Amino acid sequence: MKFILLISLISMVYFAWLTVSRAGLPYNEEGRYFDETDTTVYHAQAVEIYFALMVLFSIVFIISIVIFLKQNRYLR
């Protein structure tokens, strides 16, 4: 159970960071941003997917905490 807590917490923080960092990029009218240093094209639609994954891992994290606390008799 602790493994699931750790993985879901790390994933939640990672996708939250991706969402915030990619949402602030200056996308063009086609929803693309070209990073000249890495020669990478970022798409604005990916921000929505990152946000959805962050919400998913947040739900998994909260459910895992509740199960962990019930197993250790912190919640009745």
TIKOLDREN-794184 format. One record per atom (N, C-alpha, C): chain; x, y, z; residue number from 1; atom name; residue in one letter. Coordinates in steps of 0.2 Angstrom, whole numbers, always signed. Atoms other than C-alpha are relative to their C-alpha. Layout:
% residues N
+------+-------+-------+-------+-----+------+------+
! unit !     X !     Y !     Z ! pos ! site ! code !
+------+-------+-------+-------+-----+------+------+
!    A !     X !     Y !     Z ! NUM !   CA !    A !
...
+------+-------+-------+-------+-----+------+------+
END
This chain:
% residues 76
+------+-------+-------+-------+-----+------+------+
! unit !     X !     Y !     Z ! pos ! site ! code !
+------+-------+-------+-------+-----+------+------+
!    A !    +4 !    -6 !    +0 !   1 !    N !    M !
!    A !    +0 !    +0 !    +0 !   1 !   CA !    M !
!    A !    +4 !    +6 !    +0 !   1 !    C !    M !
!    A !    -4 !    -6 !    +0 !   2 !    N !    K !
!    A !   +14 !   +12 !    +4 !   2 !   CA !    K !
!    A !    +3 !    +1 !    -7 !   2 !    C !    K !
!    A !    -3 !    -1 !    +7 !   3 !    N !    F !
!    A !   +21 !    +9 !   -14 !   3 !   CA !    F !
!    A !    -5 !    +4 !    -4 !   3 !    C !    F !
!    A !    +5 !    -3 !    +4 !   4 !    N !    I !
!    A !    +5 !   +14 !   -22 !   4 !   CA !    I !
!    A !    -1 !    +8 !    +3 !   4 !    C !    I !
!    A !    +0 !    -7 !    -3 !   5 !    N !    L !
!    A !    +5 !   +30 !   -10 !   5 !   CA !    L !
!    A !    +5 !    +4 !    -3 !   5 !    C !    L !
!    A !    -6 !    -3 !    +3 !   6 !    N !    L !
!    A !   +22 !   +34 !   -16 !   6 !   CA !    L !
!    A !    +0 !    +2 !    -7 !   6 !    C !    L !
!    A !    +0 !    -1 !    +7 !   7 !    N !    I !
!    A !   +20 !   +31 !   -34 !   7 !   CA !    I !
!    A !    -6 !    +5 !    -2 !   7 !    C !    I !
!    A !    +5 !    -5 !    +2 !   8 !    N !    S !
!    A !    +3 !   +41 !   -35 !   8 !   CA !    S !
!    A !    +2 !    +7 !    +2 !   8 !    C !    S !
!    A !    -2 !    -6 !    -2 !   9 !    N !    L !
!    A !   +10 !   +55 !   -25 !   9 !   CA !    L !
!    A !    +6 !    +3 !    -5 !   9 !    C !    L !
!    A !    -6 !    -2 !    +5 !  10 !    N !    I !
!    A !   +26 !   +56 !   -37 !  10 !   CA !    I !
!    A !    -4 !    +2 !    -7 !  10 !    C !    I !
!    A !    +3 !    -1 !    +6 !  11 !    N !    S !
!    A !   +15 !   +55 !   -52 !  11 !   CA !    S !
!    A !    -5 !    +6 !    +0 !  11 !    C !    S !
!    A !    +5 !    -6 !    -1 !  12 !    N !    M !
!    A !    +2 !   +68 !   -46 !  12 !   CA !    M !
!    A !    +5 !    +6 !    +0 !  12 !    C !    M !
!    A !    -4 !    -5 !    +0 !  13 !    N !    V !
!    A !   +16 !   +80 !   -43 !  13 !   CA !    V !
!    A !    +3 !    +2 !    -6 !  13 !    C !    V !
!    A !    -3 !    -1 !    +6 !  14 !    N !    Y !
!    A !   +25 !   +77 !   -59 !  14 !   CA !    Y !
!    A !    -5 !    +3 !    -5 !  14 !    C !    Y !
!    A !    +5 !    -2 !    +4 !  15 !    N !    F !
!    A !    +9 !   +79 !   -69 !  15 !   CA !    F !
!    A !    -3 !    +7 !    +1 !  15 !    C !    F !
!    A !    +2 !    -7 !    -2 !  16 !    N !    A !
!    A !    +4 !   +95 !   -59 !  16 !   CA !    A !
!    A !    +6 !    +5 !    -3 !  16 !    C !    A !
!    A !    -6 !    -4 !    +3 !  17 !    N !    W !
!    A !   +22 !  +102 !   -64 !  17 !   CA !    W !
!    A !    -1 !    +1 !    -7 !  17 !    C !    W !
!    A !    +1 !    +0 !    +7 !  18 !    N !    L !
!    A !   +19 !   +97 !   -82 !  18 !   CA !    L !
!    A !    -5 !    +5 !    -2 !  18 !    C !    L !
!    A !    +6 !    -5 !    +2 !  19 !    N !    T !
!    A !    +2 !  +106 !   -83 !  19 !   CA !    T !
!    A !    +2 !    +7 !    +1 !  19 !    C !    T !
!    A !    -1 !    -7 !    -1 !  20 !    N !    V !
!    A !    +8 !  +122 !   -75 !  20 !   CA !    V !
!    A !    +6 !    +2 !    -5 !  20 !    C !    V !
!    A !    -5 !    -2 !    +4 !  21 !    N !    S !
!    A !   +24 !  +123 !   -85 !  21 !   CA !    S !
!    A !    -2 !    +0 !    -7 !  21 !    C !    S !
!    A !    +2 !    +0 !    +7 !  22 !    N !    R !
!    A !   +16 !  +119 !  -102 !  22 !   CA !    R !
!    A !    -6 !    +5 !    -1 !  22 !    C !    R !
!    A !    +5 !    -5 !    +1 !  23 !    N !    A !
!    A !    +1 !  +130 !   -99 !  23 !   CA !    A !
!    A !    +2 !    +7 !    -1 !  23 !    C !    A !
!    A !    -3 !    -7 !    +0 !  24 !    N !    G !
!    A !   +12 !  +145 !   -98 !  24 !   CA !    G !
!    A !    +4 !    +1 !    -7 !  24 !    C !    G !
!    A !    -4 !    -1 !    +6 !  25 !    N !    L !
!    A !   +20 !  +143 !  -115 !  25 !   CA !    L !
!    A !    -4 !    +4 !    -5 !  25 !    C !    L !
!    A !    +4 !    -4 !    +5 !  26 !    N !    P !
!    A !   +16 !  +155 !  -129 !  26 !   CA !    P !
!    A !    -2 !    -4 !    -7 !  26 !    C !    P !
!    A !    +2 !    +4 !    +5 !  27 !    N !    Y !
!    A !    +7 !  +144 !  -141 !  27 !   CA !    Y !
!    A !    -3 !    +5 !    -6 !  27 !    C !    Y !
!    A !    +2 !    -4 !    +6 !  28 !    N !    N !
!    A !    +3 !  +150 !  -159 !  28 !   CA !    N !
!    A !    -8 !    -1 !    -1 !  28 !    C !    N !
!    A !    +7 !    +1 !    +1 !  29 !    N !    E !
!    A !   -14 !  +150 !  -167 !  29 !   CA !    E !
!    A !    -2 !    -7 !    -1 !  29 !    C !    E !
!    A !    +1 !    +7 !    +2 !  30 !    N !    E !
!    A !   -13 !  +132 !  -172 !  30 !   CA !    E !
!    A !    +1 !    -4 !    +7 !  30 !    C !    E !
!    A !    +0 !    +4 !    -7 !  31 !    N !    G !
!    A !   -10 !  +127 !  -153 !  31 !   CA !    G !
!    A !    +7 !    -3 !    +0 !  31 !    C !    G !
!    A !    -7 !    +3 !    +0 !  32 !    N !    R !
!    A !    +9 !  +123 !  -156 !  32 !   CA !    R !
!    A !    +5 !    +5 !    +3 !  32 !    C !    R !
!    A !    -6 !    -4 !    -2 !  33 !    N !    Y !
!    A !   +25 !  +130 !  -148 !  33 !   CA !    Y !
!    A !    +6 !    -4 !    -2 !  33 !    C !    Y !
!    A !    -7 !    +3 !    +2 !  34 !    N !    F !
!    A !   +42 !  +127 !  -155 !  34 !   CA !    F !
!    A !    +5 !    +2 !    +4 !  34 !    C !    F !
!    A !    -5 !    -2 !    -4 !  35 !    N !    D !
!    A !   +56 !  +126 !  -143 !  35 !   CA !    D !
!    A !    +7 !    -1 !    -4 !  35 !    C !    D !
!    A !    -6 !    +0 !    +4 !  36 !    N !    E !
!    A !   +72 !  +131 !  -153 !  36 !   CA !    E !
!    A !    +6 !    -4 !    +3 !  36 !    C !    E !
!    A !    -6 !    +3 !    -4 !  37 !    N !    T !
!    A !   +84 !  +125 !  -140 !  37 !   CA !    T !
!    A !    +0 !    -8 !    -1 !  37 !    C !    T !
!    A !    +0 !    +7 !    +0 !  38 !    N !    D !
!    A !   +78 !  +107 !  -140 !  38 !   CA !    D !
!    A !    -3 !    -3 !    -7 !  38 !    C !    D !
!    A !    +3 !    +2 !    +6 !  39 !    N !    T !
!    A !   +70 !  +107 !  -157 !  39 !   CA !    T !
!    A !    -6 !    -4 !    +1 !  39 !    C !    T !
!    A !    +5 !    +4 !    -2 !  40 !    N !    T !
!    A !   +54 !  +101 !  -150 !  40 !   CA !    T !
!    A !    -7 !    +4 !    -1 !  40 !    C !    T !
!    A !    +6 !    -3 !    +1 !  41 !    N !    V !
!    A !   +36 !  +105 !  -154 !  41 !   CA !    V !
!    A !    -5 !    -2 !    +6 !  41 !    C !    V !
!    A !    +4 !    +2 !    -5 !  42 !    N !    Y !
!    A !   +24 !  +106 !  -139 !  42 !   CA !    Y !
!    A !    -7 !    +2 !    -3 !  42 !    C !    Y !
!    A !    +7 !    -1 !    +2 !  43 !    N !    H !
!    A !    +5 !  +105 !  -142 !  43 !   CA !    H !
!    A !    -4 !    +2 !    +6 !  43 !    C !    H !
!    A !    +4 !    -2 !    -5 !  44 !    N !    A !
!    A !    -8 !  +114 !  -132 !  44 !   CA !    A !
!    A !    -5 !    -5 !    +3 !  44 !    C !    A !
!    A !    +5 !    +5 !    -2 !  45 !    N !    Q !
!    A !   -20 !   +99 !  -131 !  45 !   CA !    Q !
!    A !    +3 !    -4 !    +5 !  45 !    C !    Q !
!    A !    -3 !    +4 !    -5 !  46 !    N !    A !
!    A !    -7 !   +90 !  -121 !  46 !   CA !    A !
!    A !    -1 !    +2 !    +7 !  46 !    C !    A !
!    A !    +1 !    -3 !    -7 !  47 !    N !    V !
!    A !   -10 !  +102 !  -106 !  47 !   CA !    V !
!    A !    -7 !    -3 !    +3 !  47 !    C !    V !
!    A !    +6 !    +3 !    -3 !  48 !    N !    E !
!    A !   -28 !   +95 !  -104 !  48 !   CA !    E !
!    A !    +1 !    -7 !    +2 !  48 !    C !    E !
!    A !    -1 !    +7 !    -2 !  49 !    N !    I !
!    A !   -22 !   +77 !  -104 !  49 !   CA !    I !
!    A !    +5 !    +0 !    +6 !  49 !    C !    I !
!    A !    -4 !    +0 !    -6 !  50 !    N !    Y !
!    A !    -8 !   +81 !   -91 !  50 !   CA !    Y !
!    A !    -5 !    +2 !    +6 !  50 !    C !    Y !
!    A !    +4 !    -1 !    -6 !  51 !    N !    F !
!    A !   -22 !   +89 !   -80 !  51 !   CA !    F !
!    A !    -4 !    -6 !    +1 !  51 !    C !    F !
!    A !    +4 !    +6 !    -2 !  52 !    N !    A !
!    A !   -33 !   +74 !   -82 !  52 !   CA !    A !
!    A !    +4 !    -5 !    +4 !  52 !    C !    A !
!    A !    -4 !    +5 !    -3 !  53 !    N !    L !
!    A !   -19 !   +63 !   -77 !  53 !   CA !    L !
!    A !    +2 !    +2 !    +7 !  53 !    C !    L !
!    A !    -1 !    -3 !    -7 !  54 !    N !    M !
!    A !   -15 !   +74 !   -62 !  54 !   CA !    M !
!    A !    -6 !    -1 !    +4 !  54 !    C !    M !
!    A !    +6 !    +1 !    -3 !  55 !    N !    V !
!    A !   -33 !   +73 !   -57 !  55 !   CA !    V !
!    A !    -1 !    -8 !    +2 !  55 !    C !    V !
!    A !    +0 !    +7 !    -1 !  56 !    N !    L !
!    A !   -33 !   +54 !   -59 !  56 !   CA !    L !
!    A !    +4 !    -3 !    +6 !  56 !    C !    L !
!    A !    -4 !    +2 !    -6 !  57 !    N !    F !
!    A !   -18 !   +51 !   -48 !  57 !   CA !    F !
!    A !    -1 !    +4 !    +6 !  57 !    C !    F !
!    A !    +3 !    -3 !    -7 !  58 !    N !    S !
!    A !   -25 !   +63 !   -35 !  58 !   CA !    S !
!    A !    -5 !    -4 !    +3 !  58 !    C !    S !
!    A !    +5 !    +5 !    -2 !  59 !    N !    I !
!    A !   -40 !   +52 !   -34 !  59 !   CA !    I !
!    A !    +3 !    -6 !    +3 !  59 !    C !    I !
!    A !    -3 !    +6 !    -2 !  60 !    N !    V !
!    A !   -29 !   +37 !   -33 !  60 !   CA !    V !
!    A !    +3 !    +1 !    +7 !  60 !    C !    V !
!    A !    -3 !    -2 !    -6 !  61 !    N !    F !
!    A !   -19 !   +45 !   -19 !  61 !   CA !    F !
!    A !    -4 !    +1 !    +6 !  61 !    C !    F !
!    A !    +5 !    -1 !    -5 !  62 !    N !    I !
!    A !   -34 !   +50 !    -9 !  62 !   CA !    I !
!    A !    -3 !    -6 !    +2 !  62 !    C !    I !
!    A !    +2 !    +7 !    -1 !  63 !    N !    I !
!    A !   -41 !   +33 !   -10 !  63 !   CA !    I !
!    A !    +5 !    -4 !    +4 !  63 !    C !    I !
!    A !    -5 !    +4 !    -3 !  64 !    N !    S !
!    A !   -25 !   +25 !    -5 !  64 !   CA !    S !
!    A !    +1 !    +2 !    +7 !  64 !    C !    S !
!    A !    -1 !    -2 !    -7 !  65 !    N !    I !
!    A !   -23 !   +36 !   +10 !  65 !   CA !    I !
!    A !    -6 !    -2 !    +4 !  65 !    C !    I !
!    A !    +6 !    +2 !    -4 !  66 !    N !    V !
!    A !   -41 !   +32 !   +16 !  66 !   CA !    V !
!    A !    +1 !    -8 !    +2 !  66 !    C !    V !
!    A !    -1 !    +7 !    -1 !  67 !    N !    I !
!    A !   -37 !   +13 !   +14 !  67 !   CA !    I !
!    A !    +5 !    -1 !    +5 !  67 !    C !    I !
!    A !    -6 !    +1 !    -4 !  68 !    N !    F !
!    A !   -20 !   +15 !   +22 !  68 !   CA !    F !
!    A !    -2 !    +2 !    +8 !  68 !    C !    F !
!    A !    +2 !    -2 !    -7 !  69 !    N !    L !
!    A !   -28 !   +24 !   +37 !  69 !   CA !    L !
!    A !    -5 !    -5 !    +3 !  69 !    C !    L !
!    A !    +5 !    +5 !    -3 !  70 !    N !    K !
!    A !   -42 !   +12 !   +39 !  70 !   CA !    K !
!    A !    +4 !    -7 !    +2 !  70 !    C !    K !
!    A !    -4 !    +6 !    -2 !  71 !    N !    Q !
!    A !   -30 !    -3 !   +39 !  71 !   CA !    Q !
!    A !    +4 !    +1 !    +6 !  71 !    C !    Q !
!    A !    -4 !    -1 !    -6 !  72 !    N !    N !
!    A !   -19 !    +5 !   +52 !  72 !   CA !    N !
!    A !    -5 !    +3 !    +6 !  72 !    C !    N !
!    A !    +5 !    -2 !    -5 !  73 !    N !    R !
!    A !   -35 !    +9 !   +62 !  73 !   CA !    R !
!    A !    +1 !    +8 !    +3 !  73 !    C !    R !
!    A !    +1 !    -7 !    -2 !  74 !    N !    Y !
!    A !   -33 !   +28 !   +62 !  74 !   CA !    Y !
!    A !    -6 !    +3 !    -2 !  74 !    C !    Y !
!    A !    +7 !    -2 !    +2 !  75 !    N !    L !
!    A !   -50 !   +30 !   +54 !  75 !   CA !    L !
!    A !    -5 !    -6 !    +2 !  75 !    C !    L !
!    A !    +5 !    +6 !    -2 !  76 !    N !    R !
!    A !   -65 !   +20 !   +61 !  76 !   CA !    R !
!    A !    -6 !    +0 !    -5 !  76 !    C !    R !
+------+-------+-------+-------+-----+------+------+
END
